Amino acid sequence: MKKWWAVNVVWLVIFIGGLIHLLNRAVDGSGEEQTLGLRMISIAILAVLFFFVLFIQMSWRHSIKKKTWRKLNHK
């Protein structure tokens, strides 16, 4: 479980850093000036990625807890 928490902290730092970057940049990689609409689209894409990773993390957590439960009850 400790590895699971460590990975979650790393992902949280990555997403917060990405969000701060998206909110503070004036021009994106193609040279387009960032408007409120473009920032919202970028944040929505980051949110979709966040929920995809969240789904994977919850599946991983479920499998870890299931293995731990089996070890405790089958001694």
C-alpha positions as CSV (number, residue, x, y, z in Angstrom):
1,M,0.0,0.0,0.0
2,K,2.9,2.4,0.6
3,K,3.9,2.2,-3.1
4,W,0.3,3.0,-4.0
5,W,0.3,6.1,-1.9
6,A,3.7,7.2,-3.2
7,V,2.5,6.9,-6.8
8,N,-0.6,8.9,-6.0
9,V,1.4,11.7,-4.5
10,V,3.6,11.8,-7.6
11,W,0.5,11.9,-9.9
12,L,-1.0,14.6,-7.8
13,V,2.1,16.8,-8.1
14,I,2.2,16.2,-11.9
15,F,-1.4,17.2,-12.3
16,I,-1.2,20.3,-10.1
17,G,2.0,21.3,-12.0
18,G,0.2,20.8,-15.3
19,L,-2.8,22.8,-14.1
20,I,-0.6,25.7,-13.0
21,H,1.3,25.6,-16.3
22,L,-1.9,25.7,-18.3
23,L,-3.3,28.6,-16.3
24,N,-0.1,30.7,-16.5
25,R,1.1,30.3,-20.1
26,A,0.3,33.2,-22.5
27,V,1.0,31.3,-25.7
28,D,0.7,27.6,-26.4
29,G,3.1,25.4,-28.4
30,S,1.7,26.4,-31.8
31,G,2.0,30.1,-31.1
32,E,-1.7,30.6,-30.5
33,E,-2.5,33.2,-27.8
34,Q,-4.4,31.6,-24.9
35,T,-7.9,32.8,-24.4
36,L,-10.3,31.7,-21.7
37,G,-12.0,29.3,-24.0
38,L,-8.7,27.6,-25.0
39,R,-7.6,27.4,-21.4
40,M,-10.9,25.7,-20.5
41,I,-10.4,23.2,-23.3
42,S,-6.9,22.5,-22.1
43,I,-8.1,22.0,-18.6
44,A,-10.9,19.7,-19.8
45,I,-8.3,17.5,-21.6
46,L,-6.2,17.4,-18.5
47,A,-9.3,16.4,-16.4
48,V,-10.1,13.6,-18.8
49,L,-6.5,12.3,-18.3
50,F,-6.8,12.7,-14.6
51,F,-10.0,10.6,-14.5
52,F,-8.4,7.9,-16.7
53,V,-5.4,7.7,-14.3
54,L,-7.8,7.8,-11.3
55,F,-9.7,4.8,-12.7
56,I,-6.4,2.9,-13.1
57,Q,-5.3,3.8,-9.6
58,M,-8.6,2.7,-8.1
59,S,-8.4,-0.6,-10.0
60,W,-4.8,-1.1,-8.7
61,R,-5.9,-0.3,-5.1
62,H,-8.8,-2.8,-5.3
63,S,-6.4,-5.6,-6.4
64,I,-4.0,-4.7,-3.7
65,K,-6.7,-4.8,-1.0
66,K,-8.1,-8.0,-2.4
67,K,-4.6,-9.7,-2.2
68,T,-4.1,-8.4,1.3
69,W,-7.5,-9.7,2.4
70,R,-6.7,-13.1,1.0
71,K,-3.4,-13.3,2.8
72,L,-5.0,-12.3,6.1
73,N,-7.8,-14.8,5.8
74,H,-6.0,-17.9,4.4
75,K,-3.3,-18.5,7.0
